[in-house]
Amino acid sequence: AGTYLRLGSGDPLYVEQIVDVASGQRYQLSLRMRSNIVNALMNVLICERTYLYSYGCTSATFVSGRNVGEWEQRAATIDSGRLGAGRWPARRPVKLSLENASQGVIDVANVSLFDGAGRELIANGNFSSGSNRWFFSSSISHLSWHIDNLWVGLYFEQGVLGVLAFGIVILVAGVAFSRRTLAGDLYAGAALAAASLAAIGWVVSDRLEQHND
């Protein structure tokens, strides 16, 4: 199968991609899968998604056979229902999500979603470009995927330039507020004190949230 995605077990974690799904249409979903256990459950969900919540989901569940470790082709027809209805910008994005609903490991390859005109809606479905166009999320808790350290998070999402740009903004703002505070500007002092709270987010921010829950 060449390159593929490996999904382990544990807390619900979704690997997903935005898809151009319209309401009231039927779509052909297919993929290849293999697992290290018999009867592994692979859920493919198509939902309207916000940051943490899903709406109007339609789904297909694929079950692996008895040939442990061997690739198996699976396919299903998906009815979009009201997914993708409404006008931009009120319309929620629609995402196709992959979920391992078993206690074993599932490998996934050649994910495809075709519309009625035969148009492929999935980009990089064979994962030949790594994780390009795919991302991951959790509908229960962001602790499954959130990076604790702000600087590491910036580096992951924006690279070295993003870290440098953010550092320059913080440095320039800090110097400016400090000078105005020393000159007797109470508003600048209040702003400097408020900005110092950002330090909470610089290291282990979600660990603090976890303790407060």
N, C-alpha and C positions, 0 to 999 in steps of 0.2 A: 504493500500500500504506500510505499515511500514514506514521506513525512506524515505525522499524525499528531493528534492531541491526546494526552493522557490525563484522565480525570481520576483522582483518588477519592476515598470515602471520608466521611466526617461531617462537619457542620455544612448546611446547604450553601453551596457556592456555585454561581452561574457564570459560564463563559458565554458571552453574548455579542451580537452585532446588530446594528440598526438595519432594518430591511424596509424596502419601499412597497409595503403591502397596502392595498386598497380594500375598502369595505365591500362585502357582498360578492367576493370572488373565491374561486377554488384554486388551490396551489398543490403542486406535487413536491413532496418532501422525500429526500432519500439520503442515505449515508451508509458507511461501512463501519462495523464495530467488532470488537473482540474483547474478551474478558478473561480473567484468571479464575472465575467461578462460573458455575452453571446458573442459568436463569437470572443473570444480571439485568437490572432495570435501567434503561437509558431514557430519560425524559427530554423531549424537545418541546419547548413552550414558545408560543408567539403571543406577546402581550404588549399592551401599551404600558410604558414604564415611566415613572418619575424617579427621583433619587433613590427611594427605598421601597416604593410600592408598585404593585402590578394591577392592571385593570383589564377586564374583558378577555382573559386568556383563552386561547385554544391550544390544544396540545396533542402530541402523539407519544405513546410509550412503546419502546422497542425492547424486546426480551432476547437475550442471547440464548443460543441452543446448548446442546451438550458437548459441542466441539470446543472445549476449553483451549484458549490460545489461538484459535483460528479465526480469520476474518470472515464476517457474514454480512451480506447485503440486506438492508432493510429499507422499506418505503411505505409511505402513507399519503392519503389525500387530506388536505387541511382546508376547512371552510373558514374564511376570515371573519364572517359575521359583521360586526360593527367596527372591527379594528381598522384604524386608518381613516375613520369618518371625521367630519368637521373641517374647518378652515384654519389655515395657518394664520396667526401664531398660537391659537387656542388648541390646535390639534397636538395631542401627546405623541412623542416618538414611539414607533413600534419596533420591538427588538425580538430577534430569535435567540433563545437561550438554551444552552446545553447543560444538563444536570445529571450527575451520577446518583441514582437513588438506591444504590446497593452498598453492601459492605466490602465489596471487592474493588478491583481496578478495572476501568473501562478505557480502551483506546478508541478514538473516533477519527475517521478519515473521510474524504470526499463528500463533505456536506453540501447538498444542493437544495435549492428551493426555486422551482420554475413556476411562472404564472401561466395563464391560459394561452398566451401568445408564444410560449416557449422561451421566454426571457429569463435568464439566470439572475436571481436576486442576491445571491451570496457571493461576496468577494473573498478570495483566498480560502475557499472551502476545502482545499487539499492541504492547507497549512504549509505550502512550499515556501511562503514568505514569512515563516514563523508566526508570530502573533499579530501581524499587521491586520488592521480592520477588526480585530477581536479585542474585547476587554473583559474584565471580570467584576462581579458584584455579588452582594449578599442581600437577601430580602429580610433577614432577621437582625443582623448586626454588622456594622461596618468594621468591627474589630477583626473580622476574618481577612480583610484585605487592605485596611488603612495603614499607611506607614507612620510609625510613631513620631519620628523626628521631622520637623518642618524642612530642614535643609536637605535631608535625604529625599524627602518627598519632592522638593523642587528639582533636585538633580534627576530623579526618576522621570518626572513629567516634562521638564524643560531643558535638561542638560546643564552644562557648565555655564553657558551664557545666561540661563535663567537664574542660577544661583548668584552669579556676579551682579546681574541687574537688580535683583532683590536686595543684595547686600549694599549696593550703592545707594538705593532709595532709603534704606534704613539709616545708613551712615549720614547722608545729607540731611534727612529729616531730624535725626538726633542732634546734630551739630546746630542746625538752625533753631530748633526749639530750646536747646540749652542756652544759646547766646541770648535769646529773647527773654528767657526766664531769669537769667542773671541781670538783665537790664530792668527787671521789675515787671515784666508782662505776666500777669496772673493767668491769662487765658493760655499763653504758651506753656506755663508751668502745668496747668491742668491737662493740656494736650500731651505733654511729655510724660506725666504720670499715667495717663490712659494708655499711651503707646507702650509703656513698660509692661503692661499686662500681656502684650504679645509674646513676652518671654515664656509664658505658660505653654504656648504652642510650639516653642522651639525644640523642646525635648519631651518625649513621652506624654503628649497631650491626651491621647485616648486612654492611657493608663489611669490618669486622674479621673476621667469620665467614668471609667469602669468602677473605680473605688466609690464614686459618688452615687452610683445607681443603687 
